[in-house]
Amino acid sequence: MKTALTVIVVTFIVGVGYWLLTGGINTSERIPLVNEPTMNTYENADGSFRFSYPLDVSVRAISSSEIVTPWGTSTVTYPEGSIEIPGLFIVSRIPFSEFSEQKPVLDYHSCCSGERYWYDSLKNTWQGEKFQMGRYETDGTQLPEEKESLPLSGNSTCSLVQMFGSKSFYKVQSGDEGIPTDYYYFLLTDQGYAIRFLSQYDLRGDYSSYAEAYRPDPIMLQTASKILSSFILGTGVREVKAACS
């Protein structure tokens, strides 16, 4: 396994390294898998989900991370009960209200334009829109934000869905200045929240045009996909499959 499975996660963004420094202690019981001799099983404290992961990886609790950039250091906090699979995912339970229309996932193409994605739990539908803001009249008067609907489905297929095993994960990209920084893999449940797997990579993405230094390790992508394919919800928790606008 290459350095993608070390405790320090390095995200390369067009020559600028974003260093994710984390820590924590794994307090959860590991349950060996009978049919996966090279994998352990993680089960969260209340038994609402579990998944398998490599034997040489230590799943650990995580509450925050420091992001160091040329402009300074900022702290990112994660919901209570979040865990890190070093080099692969940060896993959290996210209430639907935290990725709703009022708090969408933003993918900036520039300082003032991009795309928004959100989940409408009342309609059980993913929606998106393009936006353009920061425009002014010649006299300095700011113009209203321009918005345009962003279709997320075609031929009855949702563009956000990536299937792993029997589960539907909704992949939403976040970025800045047109550069992807995070990929959110949401699995919706009937309990008013989603299980979110936060990754640095599109696990099914085409990286053939990337310079070699910026290509993800294929073994890492395969391992991450295997983790999602092994994901199981606990008793009393069911998966919800959503429509896309």
TACORTA-V368729 format. One record per helix or strand of 3 or more residues. SS is the DSSP state (H for helix, E for strand). FROM is the first residue (numbers start at 1). TO is the last residue. Records with the same first field share a line. If there is no record, write none. Layout:
SS=FROM-TO  FROM-TO
This chain:
H=3-5  96-99  101-103  212-214  218-229
E=9-13  16-21  39-43  49-54  59-61  64-69  72-77  83-85  89-95  105-108  113-120  125-132  146-149  161-164  167-176  179-189  193-199
